[in-house]
Amino acid sequence: MTQPDTLRGIGEGASLARIFPRLPHSDFALVGPGDDSAVMSAPDARFVVTTDMMIHGPDFRLAWSSPHDLGWKAAASNLADVAAMGAAPTALVVAIAAPADAPVSLLEGIADGLRDACLALAPGCGVVGGDLSVSTTLTIAVTAFGDLGGRAPVLRSGARVGDVVAVSGVLGRAAAGLRLLFEMAVVDGHPDAAAAASLRAAEPALVGAQLAPTPPIGDGVAAALGGATAMLDLSDGLALDARRLATASGVAVDLDSAAVGDRESLDGGEDHSLLATFPAGAVLPAGFRAIGRVVAGEGVLVDGQHYDERGGWDPYEQWSGAVG
């Protein structure tokens, strides 16, 4: 016998009817959810588009994250990619595959998280469509769109020797939060909800940075207006992502250890802060702080010495499935 308040119990149509009112409206939507496709205005005649997935297991644990956390993080991680191009986020399209016996409240909580993240991080951005499907593994896929406002996009490939390397947002907090969760919120090999709740209350800044990050979305446009030569979202760790910027630009990035901080600040991922380079002598936009410089060569250096540690997040190397 099916339960009336599960996805199987009420079906797709009724589930969508409960979700739609909770979703944020996009100021750029001409036709929103309800038709086969949304219709968006594109004032710049161009748009930025990116996509990202979150899968139960490698990307989150339901014992640790509330549905609201999941919606918030799914929005925040995609909004940060739009911001890293120097664009303002305009819309999200969200696809969710969930177990048939999942409570409808799971999707309602995700919708609330999407709404609150958009309102807090990118006002005017909203959910304009998506899809629901069934799977034994909860999966959230988000596609985000952004407006360049007539500016050229800020690419990874524009850094030049002599540029200042700067960051807006935190470094290492999400990684520290994840480390604490694995150290203190796993019982008998499984994530424990009660332990995670206690840990979050004790270490809200660190655990919160992992479960519901608050990247500085508005600083992407500020960086573009401030003359940023290159930029990217720090999703996989400062050292790894700085190496990607260096490779794309054909230069090396020399980081100042005193400005960066500890090893987790170098290697930890999922902060979704913005790493940018600016011409030497430029006034850094509010929110950005200098952490290094662009030099001739290749790769990443720390205090002038090549940094060859294999830190950062690679899902194919680091996901073992050991904690379910």
N, C-alpha and C positions, 0 to 999 in steps of 0.2 A: 504494500500500500504506500503510495507516494505521500510525502509530507506537503501540506498546502503552501508552506512558506519557503520552499526550496525552488531552485531554478527548474527542476523537473516538474515540481508540483504546479507551478503557475505558467510555465512556458515563456518563450522569448518575448512575445508581444506584451504580456503583462509586466514582465521584468523591465522591458524598455520604458514602459509607461511610468514605472516607479523611479527609473534612473533619470530620464530626461529633465524633470523639474529641478533636479539637484545640480545639473551641470552648468558651468559658467557660460555666459553668452560672449561671443566675439564681436567686438565693435566693427570688424571688417567683414562680417558675414552678411551676404545678401540673401542667401537661402541657407538655413541651418539644418539641424538634424530632422529627419522625417522623410526626405526624398532619397532617390538613389545616390545622389551626390550633393555635396554642399556647393554653393557658389560664393566665391570670395572676391572682394574688390582688391585690386593690386595697384595702389596709387603710383608706385614707382615703375610699373610695367615689368618688373622683375620680382621674384620672390625667392627667399631662402627656404630650403626644405631639408629635413633630417629625420632619421628614425632610430629607434632603440627598443630593445626588448628587455623585460624582466621576467625570469622564470624561477618558479619555486625550486629551491635547491641551490643552484649556483649563484643566484642573485638575491634571494631573500628567504627567510624562514617565517612561516605563519605563526610559529610560537613566539617569535621575537617582534614581528611587525604587526601592527593593527591594520585593518583595511584602509583606514585613513592615511596611515604612514605610506602604504603602497601607492595610493593615488597621488599623494604629495610627491614621493620620490620619483614616480614615473613622469610626472610633469616637470619637476625640477631638473632632472638629468637631461631632458630634451630641450627645455628652455635655455639651459646653459650652452648647448651646442649652437643654438640660434644666436645667442648673445656673443659667442666667440667669433662669429662672422661680422660683428659690428652691427647686427640687425636687431630690430625690436620684434619680439614674438607677437604673432597675430592670431594663430589658431592651432588647435590640436585635433588630430583624428586618432581615436582610441579603439583598439581591438582587444577583446578579452576572451580567452578560452578558460572555462572553469568546469570543475566536476559537476555533473547534473544534480547531485544531492547537496551542493553547496547552498547555504541559506542566501536568500535574496539580499539580506542585510550586508553580506560581503560586498556585493556590487554597489549597494547604496553607500557603504563606507568608502569604497574606492572613488566613487563619484564625488563624495564630499571632499576627499583629499585633493582630487584634481581641481575642484572649484576653489578651495582655500589656497592652494599653491598659486593658481593663476591670479587670484585677487591680491595675494601678498607679494608675489615676485614679479608679475607681469600684468598689471591692470590693463584691461581691454582685450586681453587674449582669452579665448574660450574654446570649448569643445564643439566642433561643428559636424561631427559624424563619427562613424566607426562600425564595429561589428561585434556580435556575440557568437561564440561557438562553445562546443563541449570538448573537454579533455580531462584526463585523469590528473594532469599537472597544471596548476594555475599558471597562466601566462598572460602578461600584459604587454602589448605592443603599442607604442605611441609614435605617430608621425607629427612633427611640428613644422610650422611655417613662420616666416618672418619677413619684415619689410625693411629694406635698406635705406629708405628715406632719401633716395637720390645719390647716396654715397657709393663709392666703390667698396666691394666686400674686403674685409681684412683677412688675408690668407695666411697660411703657415709659412709661406715661401718668401716673405718680404723682409726678413731680418737682415741687417747689414752690419759689418764689422764696425764697432764703436757704439752701437745701440745700447741703451740701458735695458736690462731685463727686469720686469716688474710683475707683481702679482696682486690681484684683488681677491680677497677672501682668505679663508683659513687654509693651513697646511697641516696635514697629518692627523687631524681630529677624527675623521671618519675611520681611518685605519686603526687608530687607538681604540675607538669605540668597538670596532669589529673584534679586535684582539681581546678586549675585556669580555665581550659576549662569549667568545669561544672558551675563554679561561674560566668564566664564572657563571655562565648561563647554559651549560650543557650538563645534563644529569643522565648517567647511565648511557652515554653515547648519543643522547637526543637533546635537541634544543628544549629548554624548559621555560614556559611562559612566566611562571611566578618568579623565578630567578631573574629573568630578563626585566620584569617590571621593577623589582627591587633595585637592580643595577642601574636602570634608567633614572630612578629617583635619586640614587646616590651620585651618579655621574651624568647629569643631563646634557652637559655641553658635548661630551665625547660620544655617548650612545646616541643622542639626538642627531649629531652630525652624520652618523652612519645611517640611521633609520629614516630620518626626515631632514635632509640637508637643505640649507638656505643659501644657495649661491647668489652672488651679486649680479643679477641679471641686467639691471639698468646700467651697470658699469661697462657693458659691451659697447653700447652706443657712445658712452662717454669716452671710451678708449679710441673709438673711430674718430670722433670729433677732435680728440686730443692729438691726433697724428700717429696713432699706432701703426707700426710697419708690419707687424705679424702678431697673430694671437691664436690661442686654442684653449679649449676647455680641459682642465686637469681632472680627467675621469680615471686615468689609470696610474697616476703617480707622477710627481714632479720630475724625477730623473728620466723616466720613460717618455713622458710627453715632451719634455724639453729636448730630448734626443730626436723626437719626431720633428719638432720645429727646426732644430739645427740641420737635420738631414734635408728637409724640404728647402731650406734657405741656402744650403751649401756653406755653412759656417759652423762654429762651435759655440756652445753656451757655457760660460764660466760662472758658476754659482758661488755666492759668498756664504760659507757655512754659518757664520754668526747671524746673518739675516734670515737664513732658511730655518735653522733649528736642528732638531734631532733626526735620527735615521728614519723614523716614521714620516717625518715631514718630507724627506727625500723620496722614499719608496712607497708610501701609502697612497692608495687610490680612493676615489669616490668623494673627494671634497667638492668637486665641480667648481672650483675657483677658476679665475681667468688668468692665464699667463700671457703676457704681451711684451713686445719690444717697442721702444720709443727712441727717436733720434737723440744722440748725446746732447745734453743741455736743455732738452724739452722739459717743460713743467708737467709733472705727472698729474693726471686727473685725480680728483679726490677719490679715495678708496684704494688707489694703487700705491705700492711701496716697492722700492728698488731692492732686488735680491741678487743682482749679478750684472754681467755685461756680455755682449756678443764679441767674440774674438775670432781670429783666423784659425782655421783647422777644421776638425770634425768631432762630432760627439758631444759629450757632456764632461765638463771639468768641475771640480770643487776645490776652491782656493788654488787654482792653477794646476791641479793634478787630475789626470784622467780618472773618471769615475766609471768603473766597469762592472759594478755589482748588478746582478740581474734582478732588480726589484721591480715593483709595479705589478699590475694585474693583467694576466693573460688567461682567459677562461679555459683554454685548451691545455695549458700547463698546470693550472692550479686547482681546477675543480676535480675532486676525487669522489664526491658523493658520500664521504665518510660520515657526515652528520646529516641525518634526514629530517 
